[in-house]
Amino acid sequence: YYILPSLHNTFVSSTNPASNLQAALHIWDPKTPPLADSWNFSYQGPIYYSNIVVDYLPLVKKEPNSDSKYMKIEGSALFYRAFVYLSLAQIYCKPYSTDNEGELGLVLKVRSNVTESSPRATIKQTYDLIIGDLIKAAEFLPATSNIKTEPTKAAAYAALARAYLCMGKNEDARKYAGLGFKEN
């Protein structure tokens, strides 16, 4: 599949800069900076909102017999934050290995305070946070949900399997894939 230059040029317009950007991105023009939407959206969306939940949930007065509800909310927040960090690590970090553990990883925002400075973590610290959040999420999340898009134990185990697979820890990946399969 390809587009002839004459057709491509019809998309380029001096009156529509947005279409020019899309056209330049389509041909991988080296002078065109990549879109940073995946980076910005991740931090301004799911990571920020997950951090709000983790920060403020302990301040909410619990109703009697509502522990499972609170655990599900916290588990969901931890799952979403870890899942997004895992996706970002695949894009913006070197592959995980014992040789690369000390290399720069992601900026790990674990608080909702946007004015708080957060330096870049190492790759090891990045994966440690991802694994820690997912293990805790698996403890807190229910086995099933009536809403198909809500995370469950099986989803947390599957994400753990994926994280361990990315780390080259195949036995751990197999273990959590098996646990996810049992939960499902």
GUKOLKE-265476 format. One record per atom (N, C-alpha, C): x, y negated, z; atom name. Coordinates in steps of 0.1 Angstrom, whole numbers, plus 5000, padded with zeros to 4 digits. Layout:
residues N
+------+------+------+----+
!   xx !   yy !   zz !  a !
+------+------+------+----+
!    X !    Y !    Z ! CA !
...
+------+------+------+----+
END
This chain:
residues 184
+------+------+------+----+
!   xx !   yy !   zz !  a !
+------+------+------+----+
! 5008 ! 5012 ! 5000 !  N !
! 5000 ! 5000 ! 5000 ! CA !
! 5009 ! 4988 ! 5000 !  C !
! 5006 ! 4978 ! 4991 !  N !
! 5014 ! 4966 ! 4991 ! CA !
! 5005 ! 4955 ! 4985 !  C !
! 5010 ! 4943 ! 4987 !  N !
! 5003 ! 4931 ! 4982 ! CA !
! 5012 ! 4924 ! 4972 !  C !
! 5007 ! 4921 ! 4960 !  N !
! 5015 ! 4914 ! 4950 ! CA !
! 5018 ! 4900 ! 4955 !  C !
! 5030 ! 4895 ! 4951 !  N !
! 5033 ! 4881 ! 4956 ! CA !
! 5023 ! 4870 ! 4952 !  C !
! 5016 ! 4872 ! 4940 !  N !
! 5006 ! 4863 ! 4936 ! CA !
! 4994 ! 4863 ! 4946 !  C !
! 4990 ! 4874 ! 4951 !  N !
! 4979 ! 4875 ! 4960 ! CA !
! 4984 ! 4870 ! 4974 !  C !
! 4996 ! 4874 ! 4978 !  N !
! 5002 ! 4869 ! 4991 ! CA !
! 5002 ! 4853 ! 4991 !  C !
! 5006 ! 4847 ! 4980 !  N !
! 5006 ! 4833 ! 4979 ! CA !
! 4993 ! 4826 ! 4980 !  C !
! 4982 ! 4833 ! 4978 !  N !
! 4969 ! 4827 ! 4979 ! CA !
! 4965 ! 4826 ! 4994 !  C !
! 4972 ! 4833 ! 5003 !  N !
! 4969 ! 4832 ! 5017 ! CA !
! 4977 ! 4820 ! 5023 !  C !
! 4988 ! 4816 ! 5016 !  N !
! 4996 ! 4805 ! 5022 ! CA !
! 4989 ! 4792 ! 5017 !  C !
! 4986 ! 4784 ! 5027 !  N !
! 4979 ! 4771 ! 5024 ! CA !
! 4985 ! 4760 ! 5033 !  C !
! 4987 ! 4749 ! 5027 !  N !
! 4992 ! 4737 ! 5034 ! CA !
! 4981 ! 4732 ! 5044 !  C !
! 4969 ! 4735 ! 5042 !  N !
! 4958 ! 4730 ! 5050 ! CA !
! 4955 ! 4739 ! 5062 !  C !
! 4961 ! 4751 ! 5062 !  N !
! 4957 ! 4761 ! 5073 ! CA !
! 4970 ! 4767 ! 5078 !  C !
! 4976 ! 4760 ! 5088 !  N !
! 4989 ! 4766 ! 5094 ! CA !
! 4987 ! 4780 ! 5100 !  C !
! 4975 ! 4783 ! 5105 !  N !
! 4973 ! 4796 ! 5111 ! CA !
! 4975 ! 4807 ! 5100 !  C !
! 4970 ! 4805 ! 5088 !  N !
! 4971 ! 4815 ! 5078 ! CA !
! 4986 ! 4816 ! 5073 !  C !
! 4993 ! 4805 ! 5073 !  N !
! 5007 ! 4805 ! 5070 ! CA !
! 5015 ! 4814 ! 5080 !  C !
! 5012 ! 4812 ! 5093 !  N !
! 5019 ! 4820 ! 5103 ! CA !
! 5015 ! 4835 ! 5100 !  C !
! 5003 ! 4838 ! 5098 !  N !
! 4999 ! 4852 ! 5096 ! CA !
! 5006 ! 4858 ! 5083 !  C !
! 5007 ! 4850 ! 5073 !  N !
! 5013 ! 4854 ! 5061 ! CA !
! 5028 ! 4856 ! 5063 !  C !
! 5035 ! 4847 ! 5071 !  N !
! 5049 ! 4849 ! 5074 ! CA !
! 5052 ! 4861 ! 5082 !  C !
! 5043 ! 4864 ! 5092 !  N !
! 5044 ! 4876 ! 5100 ! CA !
! 5042 ! 4888 ! 5092 !  C !
! 5033 ! 4888 ! 5082 !  N !
! 5031 ! 4899 ! 5074 ! CA !
! 5043 ! 4904 ! 5066 !  C !
! 5051 ! 4894 ! 5061 !  N !
! 5063 ! 4898 ! 5053 ! CA !
! 5075 ! 4898 ! 5062 !  C !
! 5074 ! 4897 ! 5075 !  N !
! 5085 ! 4898 ! 5085 ! CA !
! 5095 ! 4887 ! 5081 !  C !
! 5091 ! 4875 ! 5079 !  N !
! 5100 ! 4864 ! 5076 ! CA !
! 5109 ! 4862 ! 5088 !  C !
! 5123 ! 4863 ! 5087 !  N !
! 5131 ! 4862 ! 5098 ! CA !
! 5131 ! 4848 ! 5105 !  C !
! 5127 ! 4838 ! 5098 !  N !
! 5126 ! 4824 ! 5103 ! CA !
! 5114 ! 4822 ! 5112 !  C !
! 5105 ! 4831 ! 5112 !  N !
! 5092 ! 4830 ! 5119 ! CA !
! 5094 ! 4836 ! 5133 !  C !
! 5092 ! 4829 ! 5144 !  N !
! 5093 ! 4835 ! 5157 ! CA !
! 5081 ! 4845 ! 5159 !  C !
! 5084 ! 4856 ! 5166 !  N !
! 5074 ! 4865 ! 5169 ! CA !
! 5063 ! 4859 ! 5179 !  C !
! 5051 ! 4864 ! 5177 !  N !
! 5041 ! 4860 ! 5187 ! CA !
! 5043 ! 4865 ! 5200 !  C !
! 5041 ! 4857 ! 5210 !  N !
! 5044 ! 4862 ! 5224 ! CA !
! 5031 ! 4865 ! 5231 !  C !
! 5021 ! 4868 ! 5224 !  N !
! 5008 ! 4870 ! 5230 ! CA !
! 5008 ! 4883 ! 5239 !  C !
! 5015 ! 4893 ! 5235 !  N !
! 5015 ! 4905 ! 5244 ! CA !
! 5022 ! 4902 ! 5257 !  C !
! 5032 ! 4894 ! 5257 !  N !
! 5039 ! 4890 ! 5269 ! CA !
! 5030 ! 4881 ! 5278 !  C !
! 5025 ! 4870 ! 5272 !  N !
! 5017 ! 4860 ! 5279 ! CA !
! 5004 ! 4866 ! 5284 !  C !
! 4997 ! 4873 ! 5275 !  N !
! 4984 ! 4879 ! 5279 ! CA !
! 4986 ! 4889 ! 5291 !  C !
! 4996 ! 4897 ! 5290 !  N !
! 4998 ! 4907 ! 5301 ! CA !
! 5000 ! 4900 ! 5315 !  C !
! 5008 ! 4889 ! 5315 !  N !
! 5010 ! 4883 ! 5328 ! CA !
! 4999 ! 4874 ! 5332 !  C !
! 4992 ! 4868 ! 5323 !  N !
! 4981 ! 4858 ! 5326 ! CA !
! 4968 ! 4866 ! 5328 !  C !
! 4967 ! 4878 ! 5324 !  N !
! 4955 ! 4886 ! 5325 ! CA !
! 4956 ! 4897 ! 5335 !  C !
! 4958 ! 4909 ! 5331 !  N !
! 4957 ! 4920 ! 5340 ! CA !
! 4967 ! 4920 ! 5352 !  C !
! 4979 ! 4916 ! 5350 !  N !
! 4989 ! 4915 ! 5361 ! CA !
! 4984 ! 4905 ! 5371 !  C !
! 4981 ! 4893 ! 5366 !  N !
! 4977 ! 4882 ! 5376 ! CA !
! 4964 ! 4887 ! 5383 !  C !
! 4954 ! 4892 ! 5376 !  N !
! 4942 ! 4896 ! 5383 ! CA !
! 4944 ! 4907 ! 5393 !  C !
! 4952 ! 4917 ! 5389 !  N !
! 4955 ! 4928 ! 5398 ! CA !
! 4962 ! 4923 ! 5411 !  C !
! 4971 ! 4913 ! 5409 !  N !
! 4978 ! 4907 ! 5421 ! CA !
! 4968 ! 4900 ! 5430 !  C !
! 4958 ! 4893 ! 5424 !  N !
! 4948 ! 4886 ! 5432 ! CA !
! 4941 ! 4897 ! 5441 !  C !
! 4937 ! 4908 ! 5435 !  N !
! 4930 ! 4918 ! 5442 ! CA !
! 4939 ! 4924 ! 5453 !  C !
! 4951 ! 4927 ! 5450 !  N !
! 4961 ! 4933 ! 5460 ! CA !
! 4963 ! 4923 ! 5471 !  C !
! 4964 ! 4910 ! 5468 !  N !
! 4967 ! 4900 ! 5478 ! CA !
! 4955 ! 4897 ! 5487 !  C !
! 4943 ! 4896 ! 5481 !  N !
! 4931 ! 4891 ! 5488 ! CA !
! 4922 ! 4902 ! 5493 !  C !
! 4923 ! 4914 ! 5488 !  N !
! 4914 ! 4925 ! 5493 ! CA !
! 4915 ! 4927 ! 5508 !  C !
! 4927 ! 4927 ! 5514 !  N !
! 4928 ! 4929 ! 5528 ! CA !
! 4921 ! 4918 ! 5537 !  C !
! 4919 ! 4906 ! 5530 !  N !
! 4912 ! 4895 ! 5538 ! CA !
! 4897 ! 4896 ! 5537 !  C !
! 4892 ! 4905 ! 5529 !  N !
! 4877 ! 4907 ! 5528 ! CA !
! 4872 ! 4916 ! 5540 !  C !
! 4862 ! 4911 ! 5546 !  N !
! 4856 ! 4919 ! 5558 ! CA !
! 4850 ! 4931 ! 5552 !  C !
! 4854 ! 4943 ! 5558 !  N !
! 4849 ! 4956 ! 5554 ! CA !
! 4836 ! 4958 ! 5561 !  C !
! 4827 ! 4964 ! 5553 !  N !
! 4814 ! 4969 ! 5558 ! CA !
! 4816 ! 4983 ! 5563 !  C !
! 4808 ! 4987 ! 5572 !  N !
! 4810 ! 5001 ! 5577 ! CA !
! 4808 ! 5011 ! 5566 !  C !
! 4816 ! 5021 ! 5567 !  N !
! 4816 ! 5032 ! 5557 ! CA !
! 4819 ! 5028 ! 5543 !  C !
! 4827 ! 5017 ! 5541 !  N !
! 4831 ! 5012 ! 5528 ! CA !
! 4845 ! 5015 ! 5524 !  C !
! 4852 ! 5023 ! 5532 !  N !
! 4866 ! 5025 ! 5529 ! CA !
! 4869 ! 5031 ! 5515 !  C !
! 4860 ! 5040 ! 5510 !  N !
! 4863 ! 5045 ! 5497 ! CA !
! 4861 ! 5034 ! 5486 !  C !
! 4852 ! 5025 ! 5488 !  N !
! 4850 ! 5014 ! 5479 ! CA !
! 4862 ! 5005 ! 5478 !  C !
! 4867 ! 5002 ! 5490 !  N !
! 4879 ! 4994 ! 5490 ! CA !
! 4891 ! 5001 ! 5484 !  C !
! 4893 ! 5014 ! 5487 !  N !
! 4904 ! 5021 ! 5481 ! CA !
! 4903 ! 5022 ! 5466 !  C !
! 4891 ! 5023 ! 5461 !  N !
! 4889 ! 5024 ! 5446 ! CA !
! 4892 ! 5010 ! 5440 !  C !
! 4889 ! 4999 ! 5446 !  N !
! 4892 ! 4986 ! 5441 ! CA !
! 4907 ! 4984 ! 5441 !  C !
! 4914 ! 4987 ! 5452 !  N !
! 4928 ! 4986 ! 5453 ! CA !
! 4935 ! 4995 ! 5443 !  C !
! 4931 ! 5007 ! 5443 !  N !
! 4936 ! 5017 ! 5433 ! CA !
! 4935 ! 5013 ! 5419 !  C !
! 4924 ! 5007 ! 5415 !  N !
! 4922 ! 5002 ! 5402 ! CA !
! 4932 ! 4991 ! 5399 !  C !
! 4933 ! 4982 ! 5408 !  N !
! 4942 ! 4970 ! 5406 ! CA !
! 4957 ! 4975 ! 5404 !  C !
! 4961 ! 4985 ! 5413 !  N !
! 4974 ! 4990 ! 5411 ! CA !
! 4976 ! 4998 ! 5398 !  C !
! 4966 ! 5005 ! 5394 !  N !
! 4967 ! 5012 ! 5382 ! CA !
! 4968 ! 5003 ! 5370 !  C !
! 4960 ! 4992 ! 5369 !  N !
! 4961 ! 4983 ! 5358 ! CA !
! 4974 ! 4976 ! 5358 !  C !
! 4979 ! 4972 ! 5369 !  N !
! 4992 ! 4965 ! 5370 ! CA !
! 5003 ! 4974 ! 5365 !  C !
! 5003 ! 4986 ! 5370 !  N !
! 5014 ! 4996 ! 5366 ! CA !
! 5013 ! 4999 ! 5351 !  C !
! 5001 ! 5001 ! 5346 !  N !
! 4999 ! 5005 ! 5332 ! CA !
! 5004 ! 4994 ! 5323 !  C !
! 5001 ! 4982 ! 5326 !  N !
! 5006 ! 4970 ! 5318 ! CA !
! 5021 ! 4969 ! 5319 !  C !
! 5026 ! 4971 ! 5331 !  N !
! 5041 ! 4970 ! 5332 ! CA !
! 5048 ! 4982 ! 5324 !  C !
! 5042 ! 4993 ! 5324 !  N !
! 5047 ! 5004 ! 5317 ! CA !
! 5047 ! 5001 ! 5302 !  C !
! 5036 ! 4995 ! 5297 !  N !
! 5035 ! 4991 ! 5283 ! CA !
! 5046 ! 4981 ! 5280 !  C !
! 5047 ! 4971 ! 5288 !  N !
! 5057 ! 4960 ! 5286 ! CA !
! 5071 ! 4966 ! 5286 !  C !
! 5074 ! 4975 ! 5295 !  N !
! 5087 ! 4981 ! 5296 ! CA !
! 5091 ! 4988 ! 5283 !  C !
! 5081 ! 4994 ! 5277 !  N !
! 5084 ! 5001 ! 5264 ! CA !
! 5087 ! 4991 ! 5253 !  C !
! 5083 ! 4979 ! 5254 !  N !
! 5085 ! 4969 ! 5244 ! CA !
! 5097 ! 4961 ! 5247 !  C !
! 5099 ! 4956 ! 5259 !  N !
! 5109 ! 4946 ! 5262 ! CA !
! 5121 ! 4951 ! 5270 !  C !
! 5122 ! 4964 ! 5273 !  N !
! 5134 ! 4969 ! 5281 ! CA !
! 5141 ! 4980 ! 5272 !  C !
! 5153 ! 4982 ! 5276 !  N !
! 5161 ! 4993 ! 5270 ! CA !
! 5154 ! 5006 ! 5275 !  C !
! 5156 ! 5016 ! 5268 !  N !
! 5151 ! 5029 ! 5273 ! CA !
! 5157 ! 5033 ! 5287 !  C !
! 5149 ! 5039 ! 5295 !  N !
! 5154 ! 5043 ! 5308 ! CA !
! 5164 ! 5054 ! 5307 !  C !
! 5175 ! 5052 ! 5314 !  N !
! 5185 ! 5063 ! 5315 ! CA !
! 5194 ! 5059 ! 5327 !  C !
! 5201 ! 5069 ! 5332 !  N !
! 5210 ! 5066 ! 5344 ! CA !
! 5220 ! 5055 ! 5339 !  C !
! 5224 ! 5055 ! 5327 !  N !
! 5234 ! 5045 ! 5322 ! CA !
! 5228 ! 5031 ! 5322 !  C !
! 5215 ! 5030 ! 5319 !  N !
! 5208 ! 5017 ! 5318 ! CA !
! 5201 ! 5012 ! 5330 !  C !
! 5201 ! 5020 ! 5341 !  N !
! 5193 ! 5016 ! 5353 ! CA !
! 5196 ! 5002 ! 5358 !  C !
! 5208 ! 4997 ! 5357 !  N !
! 5212 ! 4984 ! 5362 ! CA !
! 5210 ! 4973 ! 5352 !  C !
! 5206 ! 4976 ! 5340 !  N !
! 5203 ! 4966 ! 5330 ! CA !
! 5190 ! 4958 ! 5333 !  C !
! 5189 ! 4947 ! 5327 !  N !
! 5177 ! 4938 ! 5330 ! CA !
! 5164 ! 4945 ! 5325 !  C !
! 5155 ! 4945 ! 5334 !  N !
! 5141 ! 4950 ! 5331 ! CA !
! 5131 ! 4939 ! 5329 !  C !
! 5120 ! 4940 ! 5336 !  N !
! 5109 ! 4930 ! 5335 ! CA !
! 5110 ! 4920 ! 5346 !  C !
! 5103 ! 4909 ! 5344 !  N !
! 5100 ! 4900 ! 5355 ! CA !
! 5088 ! 4907 ! 5362 !  C !
! 5090 ! 4910 ! 5375 !  N !
! 5080 ! 4917 ! 5382 ! CA !
! 5072 ! 4908 ! 5392 !  C !
! 5060 ! 4904 ! 5387 !  N !
! 5052 ! 4896 ! 5396 ! CA !
! 5043 ! 4905 ! 5404 !  C !
! 5044 ! 4905 ! 5417 !  N !
! 5036 ! 4913 ! 5426 ! CA !
! 5028 ! 4905 ! 5435 !  C !
! 5028 ! 4892 ! 5434 !  N !
! 5020 ! 4883 ! 5442 ! CA !
! 5012 ! 4874 ! 5432 !  C !
! 5001 ! 4869 ! 5436 !  N !
! 4992 ! 4861 ! 5428 ! CA !
! 4997 ! 4846 ! 5428 !  C !
! 5006 ! 4843 ! 5436 !  N !
! 5011 ! 4829 ! 5437 ! CA !
! 5019 ! 4826 ! 5424 !  C !
! 5014 ! 4817 ! 5416 !  N !
! 5020 ! 4815 ! 5403 ! CA !
! 5032 ! 4806 ! 5404 !  C !
! 5033 ! 4799 ! 5416 !  N !
! 5045 ! 4790 ! 5418 ! CA !
! 5057 ! 4797 ! 5423 !  C !
! 5055 ! 4809 ! 5428 !  N !
! 5066 ! 4818 ! 5433 ! CA !
! 5075 ! 4822 ! 5422 !  C !
! 5088 ! 4820 ! 5424 !  N !
! 5098 ! 4824 ! 5414 ! CA !
! 5100 ! 4839 ! 5415 !  C !
! 5101 ! 4845 ! 5403 !  N !
! 5103 ! 4859 ! 5402 ! CA !
! 5114 ! 4862 ! 5392 !  C !
! 5126 ! 4866 ! 5397 !  N !
! 5137 ! 4869 ! 5387 ! CA !
! 5134 ! 4882 ! 5380 !  C !
! 5142 ! 4884 ! 5370 !  N !
! 5141 ! 4897 ! 5363 ! CA !
! 5146 ! 4908 ! 5371 !  C !
! 5139 ! 4919 ! 5372 !  N !
! 5143 ! 4931 ! 5379 ! CA !
! 5152 ! 4939 ! 5370 !  C !
! 5158 ! 4949 ! 5376 !  N !
! 5165 ! 4959 ! 5368 ! CA !
! 5156 ! 4969 ! 5362 !  C !
! 5160 ! 4977 ! 5353 !  N !
! 5152 ! 4987 ! 5347 ! CA !
! 5147 ! 4997 ! 5358 !  C !
! 5157 ! 5000 ! 5367 !  N !
! 5153 ! 5010 ! 5378 ! CA !
! 5142 ! 5004 ! 5387 !  C !
! 5144 ! 4991 ! 5390 !  N !
! 5134 ! 4984 ! 5399 ! CA !
! 5120 ! 4984 ! 5391 !  C !
! 5121 ! 4981 ! 5378 !  N !
! 5108 ! 4981 ! 5370 ! CA !
! 5101 ! 4994 ! 5371 !  C !
! 5108 ! 5005 ! 5369 !  N !
! 5102 ! 5018 ! 5369 ! CA !
! 5098 ! 5023 ! 5383 !  C !
! 5106 ! 5018 ! 5393 !  N !
! 5102 ! 5022 ! 5407 ! CA !
! 5089 ! 5015 ! 5410 !  C !
! 5087 ! 5003 ! 5406 !  N !
! 5074 ! 4996 ! 5409 ! CA !
! 5062 ! 5004 ! 5402 !  C !
! 5065 ! 5007 ! 5389 !  N !
! 5055 ! 5014 ! 5381 ! CA !
! 5051 ! 5027 ! 5388 !  C !
! 5061 ! 5035 ! 5391 !  N !
! 5058 ! 5048 ! 5397 ! CA !
! 5052 ! 5047 ! 5411 !  C !
! 5056 ! 5037 ! 5419 !  N !
! 5050 ! 5035 ! 5432 ! CA !
! 5036 ! 5031 ! 5431 !  C !
! 5033 ! 5021 ! 5422 !  N !
! 5019 ! 5017 ! 5420 ! CA !
! 5010 ! 5029 ! 5416 !  C !
! 5015 ! 5037 ! 5407 !  N !
! 5007 ! 5048 ! 5401 ! CA !
! 5005 ! 5059 ! 5412 !  C !
! 5015 ! 5061 ! 5420 !  N !
! 5013 ! 5072 ! 5430 ! CA !
! 5002 ! 5067 ! 5440 !  C !
! 5003 ! 5054 ! 5444 !  N !
! 4994 ! 5049 ! 5454 ! CA !
! 4980 ! 5048 ! 5447 !  C !
! 4979 ! 5045 ! 5435 !  N !
! 4966 ! 5044 ! 5427 ! CA !
! 4960 ! 5058 ! 5427 !  C !
! 4968 ! 5068 ! 5425 !  N !
! 4963 ! 5082 ! 5424 ! CA !
! 4957 ! 5086 ! 5437 !  C !
! 4963 ! 5081 ! 5448 !  N !
! 4958 ! 5084 ! 5462 ! CA !
! 4944 ! 5078 ! 5464 !  C !
! 4943 ! 5066 ! 5459 !  N !
! 4931 ! 5057 ! 5462 ! CA !
! 4919 ! 5060 ! 5452 !  C !
! 4922 ! 5063 ! 5440 !  N !
! 4912 ! 5064 ! 5430 ! CA !
! 4903 ! 5077 ! 5431 !  C !
! 4890 ! 5076 ! 5427 !  N !
! 4882 ! 5088 ! 5428 ! CA !
! 4885 ! 5097 ! 5417 !  C !
! 4880 ! 5109 ! 5419 !  N !
! 4882 ! 5120 ! 5409 ! CA !
! 4874 ! 5117 ! 5396 !  C !
! 4862 ! 5111 ! 5398 !  N !
! 4854 ! 5108 ! 5386 ! CA !
! 4848 ! 5094 ! 5387 !  C !
! 4842 ! 5089 ! 5377 !  N !
! 4836 ! 5076 ! 5376 ! CA !
! 4824 ! 5077 ! 5366 !  C !
! 4813 ! 5070 ! 5370 !  N !
! 4802 ! 5070 ! 5360 ! CA !
! 4805 ! 5060 ! 5349 !  C !
! 4815 ! 5051 ! 5351 !  N !
! 4818 ! 5042 ! 5340 ! CA !
! 4831 ! 5047 ! 5333 !  C !
! 4830 ! 5050 ! 5321 !  N !
! 4841 ! 5057 ! 5314 ! CA !
! 4854 ! 5049 ! 5313 !  C !
! 4853 ! 5035 ! 5314 !  N !
! 4865 ! 5027 ! 5313 ! CA !
! 4872 ! 5024 ! 5326 !  C !
! 4866 ! 5029 ! 5337 !  N !
! 4873 ! 5028 ! 5350 ! CA !
! 4884 ! 5038 ! 5352 !  C !
! 4895 ! 5035 ! 5359 !  N !
! 4905 ! 5045 ! 5361 ! CA !
! 4901 ! 5055 ! 5371 !  C !
! 4906 ! 5067 ! 5370 !  N !
! 4903 ! 5078 ! 5379 ! CA !
! 4917 ! 5084 ! 5383 !  C !
! 4916 ! 5094 ! 5392 !  N !
! 4929 ! 5101 ! 5396 ! CA !
! 4935 ! 5107 ! 5383 !  C !
! 4927 ! 5113 ! 5374 !  N !
! 4933 ! 5119 ! 5362 ! CA !
! 4940 ! 5108 ! 5354 !  C !
! 4935 ! 5096 ! 5353 !  N !
! 4941 ! 5085 ! 5345 ! CA !
! 4954 ! 5082 ! 5352 !  C !
! 4955 ! 5081 ! 5365 !  N !
! 4967 ! 5077 ! 5372 ! CA !
! 4977 ! 5088 ! 5370 !  C !
! 4973 ! 5101 ! 5371 !  N !
! 4983 ! 5112 ! 5369 ! CA !
! 4988 ! 5112 ! 5354 !  C !
! 4979 ! 5109 ! 5345 !  N !
! 4983 ! 5108 ! 5331 ! CA !
! 4993 ! 5097 ! 5329 !  C !
! 4991 ! 5085 ! 5335 !  N !
! 5000 ! 5074 ! 5334 ! CA !
! 5014 ! 5078 ! 5340 !  C !
! 5013 ! 5085 ! 5352 !  N !
! 5025 ! 5089 ! 5358 ! CA !
! 5033 ! 5099 ! 5349 !  C !
! 5026 ! 5108 ! 5343 !  N !
! 5032 ! 5117 ! 5333 ! CA !
! 5039 ! 5109 ! 5322 !  C !
! 5032 ! 5099 ! 5317 !  N !
! 5038 ! 5091 ! 5306 ! CA !
! 5050 ! 5084 ! 5311 !  C !
! 5050 ! 5078 ! 5323 !  N !
! 5061 ! 5070 ! 5329 ! CA !
! 5073 ! 5080 ! 5330 !  C !
! 5071 ! 5091 ! 5336 !  N !
! 5082 ! 5101 ! 5338 ! CA !
! 5087 ! 5106 ! 5325 !  C !
! 5079 ! 5107 ! 5315 !  N !
! 5083 ! 5111 ! 5302 ! CA !
! 5092 ! 5101 ! 5296 !  C !
! 5088 ! 5088 ! 5298 !  N !
! 5097 ! 5077 ! 5293 ! CA !
! 5110 ! 5076 ! 5300 !  C !
! 5110 ! 5081 ! 5312 !  N !
! 5123 ! 5081 ! 5320 ! CA !
! 5131 ! 5093 ! 5317 !  C !
! 5126 ! 5102 ! 5310 !  N !
! 5133 ! 5115 ! 5307 ! CA !
! 5133 ! 5125 ! 5318 !  C !
! 5123 ! 5123 ! 5327 !  N !
! 5122 ! 5132 ! 5338 ! CA !
! 5110 ! 5142 ! 5335 !  C !
! 5114 ! 5152 ! 5326 !  N !
! 5104 ! 5160 ! 5320 ! CA !
! 5096 ! 5169 ! 5330 !  C !
! 5103 ! 5174 ! 5341 !  N !
! 5097 ! 5182 ! 5351 ! CA !
! 5086 ! 5174 ! 5358 !  C !
! 5089 ! 5162 ! 5362 !  N !
! 5079 ! 5153 ! 5368 ! CA !
! 5068 ! 5150 ! 5359 !  C !
! 5071 ! 5148 ! 5346 !  N !
! 5061 ! 5145 ! 5336 ! CA !
! 5051 ! 5157 ! 5335 !  C !
! 5057 ! 5169 ! 5335 !  N !
! 5049 ! 5181 ! 5334 ! CA !
! 5040 ! 5183 ! 5346 !  C !
! 5046 ! 5180 ! 5358 !  N !
! 5038 ! 5181 ! 5370 ! CA !
! 5026 ! 5172 ! 5370 !  C !
! 5028 ! 5160 ! 5367 !  N !
! 5017 ! 5150 ! 5367 ! CA !
! 5007 ! 5152 ! 5356 !  C !
! 5012 ! 5157 ! 5344 !  N !
! 5002 ! 5160 ! 5334 ! CA !
! 4993 ! 5172 ! 5338 !  C !
! 4999 ! 5181 ! 5345 !  N !
! 4991 ! 5193 ! 5350 ! CA !
! 4981 ! 5188 ! 5360 !  C !
! 4985 ! 5179 ! 5369 !  N !
! 4976 ! 5174 ! 5379 ! CA !
! 4965 ! 5166 ! 5373 !  C !
! 4968 ! 5159 ! 5362 !  N !
! 4958 ! 5151 ! 5355 ! CA !
! 4948 ! 5160 ! 5348 !  C !
! 4953 ! 5171 ! 5343 !  N !
! 4944 ! 5181 ! 5336 ! CA !
! 4935 ! 5188 ! 5346 !  C !
! 4940 ! 5191 ! 5358 !  N !
! 4932 ! 5197 ! 5369 ! CA !
! 4921 ! 5188 ! 5373 !  C !
! 4924 ! 5175 ! 5374 !  N !
! 4914 ! 5165 ! 5379 ! CA !
! 4903 ! 5162 ! 5369 !  C !
! 4906 ! 5165 ! 5356 !  N !
! 4897 ! 5161 ! 5345 ! CA !
! 4887 ! 5172 ! 5344 !  C !
+------+------+------+----+
END
